[in-house]
Amino acid sequence: MSDLPAIAAKWGANGQIQLIAERENAVYKILRDGTPMALRLHRAGYQSEAAILSELRWMQRLEEACFACPKPLAQTDGSLLARLADGRFVSVITWVEGTPIGEMDSAPDTDVTSHCDLYHQLGRLLAQLHETSDRIKTDDLTRAAWDLPGLLGKSPFWGRFWDNPSLSASEKKFMVYTRQTAHAHLSAMKGADFGLIHADALQENVFHTKTGLTLIDFDDAGFGYRGYDLGVCLSQHYAAGHLNDLIAAVAEGYGTLRKAPSIDDIKFFLMLRGLASCGWVIVRQPKKSPVHRRYAERALHLAHQWLTTA
């Protein structure tokens, strides 16, 4: 990308530019006098300028409140965002030195006890995030809403999951029924804990560092049900034989600092993440890609499971 070096130089970068990941955003490792930083090239059309600035300000305030997370870095002129010629936004944050607790959708490389211990720690970390967020200024932030309309409305934030192209006619009908039933269930959840959430605490976004677990990638963060964060972090293990043990571990870890959602509520939010992801993939993969089916099958599995046990 021809204008990327010039953009990186606005943050004082003077070394090699290395592509690290290309998912929702493209993430590059850049160097300023040998110190690594993370340059993020934001997905076109996903988040507005106001939303990206709000994400950066939230991270800034979390870090100032002693919650470990990446910190936004300003350009030499003091601004936090730059823009490429094609209109895409660029931001730079501190580099997190560590390793992810797992790879995308991969099985855990550990025994059940150790895996549950890890998710107990993750539950506590999410409670710390929510506790800290409730103590800092957030009413001036513009972020997506992981609320009833955002998850189960006529046009959910991540898309109409019942329109996933891999669904058969009967499966689509089932998904429409699931949405209606889940909508009524969530509507009845009066007083559920609600506020800023990470909304994407998947295992590739949780790092082992020298000081403990650290969250990265706040790109999907928004105002939503706190239980959704717990459901999201479990979603990659929806078919694991020890899923119930993981759910209990996350709830127990969360409960060391903050009242945890019930086990049933966590399972419900786990299902909602499956539905949301089934919609997310629609505009991100070619229509005939087999990836659509993979996400649809997970959503169908979780929906069947929830409807038969709720």
C-alpha positions as CSV (number, residue, x, y, z in Angstrom):
1,M,0.0,0.0,0.0
2,S,1.9,3.0,-1.3
3,D,0.7,5.7,1.2
4,L,1.0,3.5,4.3
5,P,4.7,4.4,5.0
6,A,3.9,8.1,4.8
7,I,0.9,7.6,7.1
8,A,3.0,5.6,9.6
9,A,5.6,8.4,9.6
10,K,2.9,10.6,11.1
11,W,3.4,8.6,14.3
12,G,7.2,8.8,14.0
13,A,7.6,5.3,12.5
14,N,11.0,4.9,10.9
15,G,11.4,1.2,10.6
16,Q,10.0,-1.9,8.8
17,I,6.2,-2.2,8.4
18,Q,5.0,-5.8,8.9
19,L,1.5,-7.1,8.3
20,I,0.5,-9.1,11.4
21,A,-3.2,-9.9,10.9
22,E,-5.9,-9.1,8.3
23,R,-9.3,-9.8,9.6
24,E,-11.9,-7.1,10.4
25,N,-9.0,-4.6,10.4
26,A,-5.5,-5.0,8.9
27,V,-3.0,-4.8,11.7
28,Y,0.7,-3.8,11.1
29,K,3.6,-3.8,13.4
30,I,5.6,-0.6,12.9
31,L,8.7,0.7,14.7
32,R,9.6,4.0,16.1
33,D,13.3,4.0,17.1
34,G,13.1,0.3,17.6
35,T,9.9,0.4,19.8
36,P,7.0,-1.6,18.3
37,M,3.6,-0.1,17.8
38,A,0.4,-1.5,16.3
39,L,-1.0,0.3,13.3
40,R,-4.6,-0.5,12.5
41,L,-6.1,0.0,9.0
42,H,-9.8,0.1,9.8
43,R,-12.3,-1.8,7.7
44,A,-14.0,0.6,5.2
45,G,-17.6,1.3,6.2
46,Y,-17.7,-0.6,9.5
47,Q,-17.1,2.1,12.1
48,S,-17.6,5.8,11.7
49,E,-14.9,8.3,12.6
50,A,-16.8,9.2,15.8
51,A,-17.0,5.5,16.8
52,I,-13.3,4.9,16.2
53,L,-12.4,7.9,18.2
54,S,-14.7,6.7,21.0
55,E,-13.0,3.3,21.0
56,L,-9.6,5.0,21.4
57,R,-10.8,7.3,24.2
58,W,-12.4,4.4,26.0
59,M,-9.1,2.5,25.9
60,Q,-7.2,5.6,27.0
61,R,-9.5,6.0,30.0
62,L,-9.3,2.3,30.9
63,E,-5.5,2.5,30.8
64,E,-5.5,5.6,33.0
65,A,-7.8,3.8,35.4
66,C,-5.2,1.0,35.7
67,F,-7.0,-1.6,33.5
68,A,-4.4,-3.2,31.3
69,C,-5.2,-2.8,27.6
70,P,-3.6,-1.2,24.5
71,K,-3.3,2.6,24.7
72,P,-3.9,4.9,21.7
73,L,-0.9,6.8,20.5
74,A,-1.2,10.3,19.0
75,Q,0.5,11.6,15.8
76,T,3.2,14.2,16.1
77,D,0.4,16.8,15.7
78,G,-1.6,15.3,18.5
79,S,-4.4,13.7,16.5
80,L,-5.4,10.1,17.0
81,L,-6.6,9.3,13.5
82,A,-5.3,9.6,10.0
83,R,-7.0,8.8,6.7
84,L,-5.7,7.1,3.6
85,A,-6.4,8.4,0.1
86,D,-9.2,5.7,-0.3
87,G,-10.9,7.1,2.8
88,R,-10.0,4.3,5.3
89,F,-9.1,5.4,8.8
90,V,-5.8,4.6,10.4
91,S,-5.0,4.5,14.2
92,V,-2.0,3.4,16.2
93,I,-1.9,1.8,19.6
94,T,0.7,0.5,21.9
95,W,2.1,-3.0,21.1
96,V,1.0,-5.8,23.5
97,E,3.9,-8.2,24.0
98,G,2.5,-11.6,24.6
99,T,0.8,-14.6,23.0
100,P,-2.9,-15.4,22.5
101,I,-4.5,-17.9,24.8
102,G,-5.6,-19.8,21.6
103,E,-5.9,-19.5,17.9
104,M,-9.1,-18.7,15.9
105,D,-11.6,-21.5,16.4
106,S,-8.9,-24.0,17.4
107,A,-9.3,-26.6,20.1
108,P,-7.5,-25.9,23.4
109,D,-4.0,-27.2,23.7
110,T,-4.3,-28.1,27.3
111,D,-6.2,-30.3,29.8
112,V,-9.7,-29.6,31.0
113,T,-8.6,-28.5,34.5
114,S,-6.1,-26.0,33.1
115,H,-8.6,-24.8,30.5
116,C,-11.2,-24.1,33.1
117,D,-8.6,-22.3,35.3
118,L,-7.8,-20.1,32.4
119,Y,-11.4,-19.2,31.8
120,H,-11.9,-18.5,35.5
121,Q,-9.2,-15.9,35.0
122,L,-10.9,-14.6,31.9
123,G,-14.2,-14.3,33.7
124,R,-12.5,-12.2,36.4
125,L,-10.8,-10.0,33.7
126,L,-14.2,-9.3,32.1
127,A,-15.6,-8.4,35.5
128,Q,-12.6,-6.0,36.0
129,L,-13.4,-4.5,32.5
130,H,-17.0,-3.9,33.5
131,E,-16.2,-2.6,36.9
132,T,-13.6,-0.1,35.5
133,S,-16.0,1.0,32.7
134,D,-18.6,1.8,35.3
135,R,-16.1,4.1,37.1
136,I,-15.0,6.2,34.2
137,K,-16.7,8.7,31.9
138,T,-18.5,7.0,29.0
139,D,-21.5,9.2,28.3
140,D,-19.7,11.0,25.6
141,L,-18.7,7.9,23.6
142,T,-20.4,6.9,20.3
143,R,-20.4,3.1,19.9
144,A,-22.6,0.4,18.5
145,A,-25.4,-1.0,20.7
146,W,-25.4,-4.7,21.6
147,D,-28.9,-4.3,22.9
148,L,-32.3,-5.8,21.9
149,P,-32.5,-4.2,18.4
150,G,-28.7,-4.6,17.9
151,L,-28.9,-8.3,18.6
152,L,-32.4,-9.4,17.6
153,G,-34.1,-6.4,15.8
154,K,-35.3,-6.3,12.2
155,S,-31.8,-5.2,11.1
156,P,-29.2,-6.5,13.8
157,F,-25.9,-4.7,13.9
158,W,-24.1,-7.7,12.4
159,G,-26.8,-8.5,9.9
160,R,-29.9,-10.5,9.4
161,F,-28.6,-13.9,10.4
162,W,-31.8,-15.6,9.1
163,D,-30.7,-14.5,5.6
164,N,-27.4,-16.5,5.7
165,P,-27.3,-17.9,2.1
166,S,-26.4,-21.4,3.2
167,L,-29.6,-21.9,5.1
168,S,-32.3,-24.1,3.6
169,A,-35.9,-22.9,3.5
170,S,-36.8,-24.9,6.6
171,E,-33.6,-23.7,8.4
172,K,-34.4,-20.1,7.6
173,K,-37.9,-20.6,9.0
174,F,-36.4,-22.1,12.2
175,M,-34.0,-19.1,12.5
176,V,-36.9,-16.7,12.2
177,Y,-38.7,-18.6,14.9
178,T,-35.6,-18.6,17.1
179,R,-35.2,-14.8,16.6
180,Q,-38.8,-14.2,17.7
181,T,-38.5,-16.5,20.7
182,A,-35.2,-15.0,21.8
183,H,-36.5,-11.5,21.3
184,A,-39.4,-12.2,23.7
185,H,-36.9,-13.8,26.2
186,L,-34.5,-10.9,26.1
187,S,-37.3,-8.3,26.3
188,A,-38.4,-10.0,29.6
189,M,-34.9,-9.8,31.1
190,K,-35.6,-6.7,33.1
191,G,-32.7,-5.1,35.1
192,A,-30.0,-7.1,33.3
193,D,-26.5,-5.5,33.7
194,F,-25.9,-3.2,30.8
195,G,-23.0,-0.9,29.9
196,L,-19.8,-0.9,27.8
197,I,-18.6,-4.3,26.8
198,H,-15.7,-5.6,24.7
199,A,-18.0,-7.9,22.6
200,D,-15.2,-9.9,21.0
201,A,-13.2,-11.6,23.8
202,L,-12.4,-14.6,21.6
203,Q,-9.2,-16.5,22.4
204,E,-7.1,-14.8,19.8
205,N,-8.1,-11.4,21.4
206,V,-7.0,-12.5,24.9
207,F,-3.2,-12.4,25.5
208,H,-0.9,-14.1,28.0
209,T,1.4,-11.3,29.1
210,K,4.0,-10.9,31.8
211,T,1.4,-9.3,34.1
212,G,-1.5,-11.7,33.3
213,L,-4.3,-11.8,30.8
214,T,-4.8,-8.7,28.6
215,L,-7.6,-7.9,26.2
216,I,-6.8,-6.6,22.7
217,D,-9.0,-5.6,19.7
218,F,-11.7,-3.3,21.0
219,D,-13.1,-2.8,17.5
220,D,-16.4,-4.4,18.2
221,A,-16.9,-2.8,21.7
222,G,-20.1,-1.1,22.4
223,F,-22.9,-0.6,24.9
224,G,-24.6,-3.9,25.6
225,Y,-25.6,-6.7,28.0
226,R,-22.6,-7.6,30.2
227,G,-23.7,-11.3,30.0
228,Y,-23.0,-11.1,26.2
229,D,-19.2,-10.7,27.0
230,L,-19.3,-14.0,28.8
231,G,-21.2,-15.7,26.1
232,V,-18.8,-14.4,23.4
233,C,-15.7,-15.7,25.2
234,L,-17.2,-19.2,25.3
235,S,-18.5,-19.2,21.7
236,Q,-15.5,-20.9,20.2
237,H,-15.9,-23.9,22.5
238,Y,-19.6,-24.4,22.0
239,A,-19.1,-28.0,21.0
240,A,-16.5,-28.9,23.7
241,G,-17.4,-31.8,25.9
242,H,-16.5,-29.7,28.9
243,L,-18.5,-26.6,27.9
244,N,-20.6,-26.6,31.0
245,D,-17.4,-26.7,33.1
246,L,-16.1,-23.7,31.2
247,I,-19.4,-21.8,31.7
248,A,-19.2,-22.5,35.4
249,A,-15.5,-21.4,35.5
250,V,-16.2,-18.1,33.7
251,A,-19.2,-17.4,36.0
252,E,-17.2,-18.1,39.1
253,G,-14.3,-16.0,38.0
254,Y,-16.6,-13.1,37.1
255,G,-18.4,-13.5,40.5
256,T,-15.2,-12.9,42.4
257,L,-15.6,-9.2,41.6
258,R,-19.1,-8.7,40.4
259,K,-22.5,-10.4,40.4
260,A,-22.4,-12.9,37.6
261,P,-25.3,-13.7,35.2
262,S,-26.9,-17.0,35.8
263,I,-25.7,-20.1,34.0
264,D,-28.8,-20.1,31.9
265,D,-28.4,-16.5,31.0
266,I,-24.8,-17.1,29.9
267,K,-25.9,-20.0,27.7
268,F,-28.5,-17.7,26.2
269,F,-25.9,-15.0,25.4
270,L,-23.7,-17.7,24.0
271,M,-26.5,-18.6,21.6
272,L,-27.0,-14.9,20.7
273,R,-23.3,-14.7,19.7
274,G,-23.8,-17.7,17.4
275,L,-26.7,-16.0,15.8
276,A,-24.9,-12.7,15.4
277,S,-21.9,-14.4,13.8
278,C,-24.2,-16.1,11.3
279,G,-25.1,-12.6,10.2
280,W,-21.6,-11.2,10.4
281,V,-20.2,-13.6,7.8
282,I,-22.8,-12.7,5.1
283,V,-21.1,-9.5,3.8
284,R,-17.5,-10.8,4.6
285,Q,-17.4,-13.9,2.4
286,P,-18.4,-14.7,-1.2
287,K,-22.0,-16.0,-1.4
288,K,-20.9,-19.6,-2.2
289,S,-18.1,-19.7,0.4
290,P,-18.3,-22.8,2.7
291,V,-17.6,-20.5,5.6
292,H,-21.2,-19.4,5.5
293,R,-22.3,-22.9,6.3
294,R,-19.8,-23.3,9.2
295,Y,-21.3,-20.3,10.9
296,A,-24.8,-21.3,10.1
297,E,-24.3,-24.8,11.6
298,R,-23.0,-23.3,14.8
299,A,-26.0,-21.0,15.0
300,L,-28.4,-23.8,14.3
301,H,-26.7,-26.0,16.9
302,L,-26.8,-23.4,19.6
303,A,-30.4,-22.4,18.8
304,H,-31.6,-26.0,18.9
305,Q,-29.8,-26.5,22.2
306,W,-31.2,-23.3,23.8
307,L,-34.8,-23.9,22.6
308,T,-34.8,-27.5,23.9
309,T,-33.5,-26.6,27.4
310,A,-34.8,-23.1,28.0
